[in-house]
Amino acid sequence: MNVLIVDDEPLARERLSRMVGELEGYSVLEPSATNGEEALALIDSHKPDIVLLDIRMPGLDGLQVAARLCERETPPAVVFCTGPDEFAVEALQASAVGYLVKPVRTEHLQEALKKAERPNRVQLAALTRPAAETGSGPRSHISARTRKGIELIPLGQVVYFIADHKYVTLRHEGGEVLLDEPLKALEDEFGDRFVRIHRNALVARERIERLQRTPLGHFQLFLKGLNGDALIVSRRHVAGVRKMMQQL
């Protein structure tokens, strides 16, 4: 991964360059940039994968540089490096994948660079933007914020969505994540691949294994990938689920 360092302080540039150079899998592009204008020019000519970008700079600052990069089709991933931490919220809004406070520690730098190897915000938005906004069909992946950062879950790995108050739990082959998306919006977008079995649940059609009635008269739906666990089907949705299963 090629890394461009942008900082108006020579000592900060040298320190970051040395730290990145000691990490396996990363190469520092030369020359580094000393201000925002130089940064944009070097990004155009060198096409770095990752930019370590200072926020406080004379002229065009780091936030302004990041905002301009967001307008591009394939921008590099941005990791902010700055002294005070009061810019953290703005940094995230400016599509940074990481935020480092000076003096930067090696373990924090390595963690931020690893995160930057994933799709950047603009690329991720193209993957995960709702179909209504793109006009190009449903998303192929669902994005979720977790303690690991932003995770992309391929739609084919999703087992079900269950609504609980303001959040939706997405169960997939590797575990669970929380989404801040309405269940109805997910149903509208992915209605050809998921079926509603309860007012608060959508399940993947291709995961359906069998519908079973319990001794108490309730209906349970068994799904592939749940290790024997089952979901309750509400009475009003039983007929629809049965009809759909006949077409599988």
N, C-alpha and C positions, 0 to 999 in steps of 0.2 A: 504494500500500500504506500503510495507516494504522499508525503505530508508537507504542506506549505505552512511555514511559521510567519505570523504577522504580529509585529510588536514594535513600538517606537523606541524601546529601551534596548540598547546593544547587549547588556549583560543578560537580560531576560531572554533575548533571542539565542544567545550562545548557550545558556543553560538548558533551554528547551531542546535545542538542536543536539546537544550532547546526550540528554536523557532519551530522546527518541532514537538516536543512533545506537544506543545500547540495547534497545528492544528488538527482538527477532521479528522479522516480517515487515519492518517499516523502513522507508528511505526518506531522508530529509531533502527536499528540493532546494537548490541554490540558484539564484540568491533568495534570501528571505525578503519579506516586505516590511517596510518601516512605517507605512501609513495605509489608509484605506484605498486611495487611488492606485498605489502600487499593487496592492493586494488584488484588486479587480483585474488589472492588466496582466499580472502573473498567473492568475487563475485562467484567464482567457488563453494565454500562450502555453502554460505548462499542464493544464487540465489535472490538478491534483485530486486524489481521492478524498483527502481529509484536509481541513484548514484549522490550525490552532490559531485562534483569532483573539487578540487583545480588544477590550472594549474601549478603554480610555485612550484615545489617540487624537492628536491635533487634526483638524480638517474633518474628513469623513471618518466617523468612529465605527467601532465594530458592529454596533446594532444596525447602523445604516448600510454597512457592507452586507450584512446577513439579509437585510430586507431586499436589497437589490438581487442577491443570489436567489432568493425565493421566486423571483420572477422568471428565472431561467428554467428550461426544460429539464436539464440534467446537472443540477448544481452539486458541488462537493458536499460532503458531510461537514458540519461546522461544530467545533468544540471551542467554547469561550474560555479564555484564560485572563483573569483580571484580579486586581487587588481586593477591593471591597465586594461584599456579597449582596449589596442592595439591588443589583441588576438581575438577580436570579429569575424573577418572574418574567421580566422583559426578555431575558435571554431565551427562555423556553418559548415565548410567543414568537420570537424571531426565528424559530425553527432550528435551534441548536440541538444537537443530539447529546451534548454533554456540557458541563459547566465546572471549571476548575478554579480554585482560589489560590493565588500566589502566597507564599512560595509553593509551587506545585510539587507534590510528592510522587515518587516513581510509581507506587502502586495505584494511585488515583489516576495518573496519566495512562497507565496501561489499561485500566478498566474503561476509561473514556474512549480510548482508541479502539478497543474491542467492540464497544457499543456502536462506534461510528462505522464499523465494517458492515453493519446491517443497513437495510435500505434507509436513505435519509427521509426527512419529513415529506418533501415534495414528491419523491418517488413513492413513498408509502401512501400518500394521499391519492395518488393515481390508482394504486392497487385497491384501496379501501373506501374510496368515495362512493356514496350511494348511487345506484343506477339512475335515479331521477335527475341527479346533477350532471352526470356524464352522458346520458343517452346511449350508452354502449353496453347495456346489459348489467346483470347483477355482479357484485364483487366476487373475486376469486378467493379472497382472504378476508378474515375479520381481524381488526386490530384491537388490542386491549392493553391498558396500562397495568403493569405488574411491578413488583419490586426489582425485577430484572431489567426494566425499561419498557419499551414498546414491543409487544410480542405480536407476531403475525401467525394466525391459525388458518391453515388451508380449509376451505369450506368442506372438502371431502372428508376431513377428520372430525367434523362436528357431529356429535351424537344427538344433543338436544339443547334447547334454550328454555330456561324456566324463570319466570318473572317473580320477583320478591320485592315488594314495595317499589322503590325508585330504580333499582338495579335489576339486571338480567344475568343469571348465571349461565355461562356457556360451558357445557361438558364436552370435552374432546378426548381423543385417544390418549393424550398425555396428562390429563388432569382437568382442572376447572379454572376459569377466569371470570371476572366480573365485567360487564359491559354497561355503559351509560347510554343505552339505546332502548327505545320502546319496543316491546314485543310485537306490537301491531306493525311497526315499520319494518321489522325483520320478516314478518309474515308477508307483507306486501311485496317485499323485494325477492324473497326466496320461496314463495308459495308453491313453485313447481318442484321443489326439492324437500320441503318440510310440510308436515301436516299438523294441524292443531288437534290436540287430544284433550285439552282442558283449557279453561279460560286463561290459565297462566303457563301453558306449556306447548312448545312446538318440538316435534321429533323428526329426525331425518327419515324419509321414506325408505331409503335403501338399508337402514339399520333395523327395520321392523322384523321381528322373528315370529312372534305369535301373540294372539289375544286370548286371555284366559279369564274365566269367571271364577271368583272366589266363593267359598261356601256361604258367605254373607251376602252374595249377590252383587258385589262390586266387580269392576272389570280392570284387569291389569294388562299392561302391554310390556312384553319382554323385548329388549333391544340387544342387538349384537354389540359387544364391546362394554357391556355393563356387568359382566361376570355374574349373571343370574339375578341381578337386581331388576325390579320392574317399576313402571310408573303407572299411576292411577289414571284411567280414562273416565271422564265425566259422562253421565248418562246421555246428555244431549249430544255428545260427540261419538258415541259408540257406533251408531248407524253409519256415519260418514267414514269412520275408520274401517269398518267392515267392508264397505263398498270399495274403498281405496285398496284394501288388501286383496280383493278379488281381481284387481287390475294389475297387481304386481307380477 
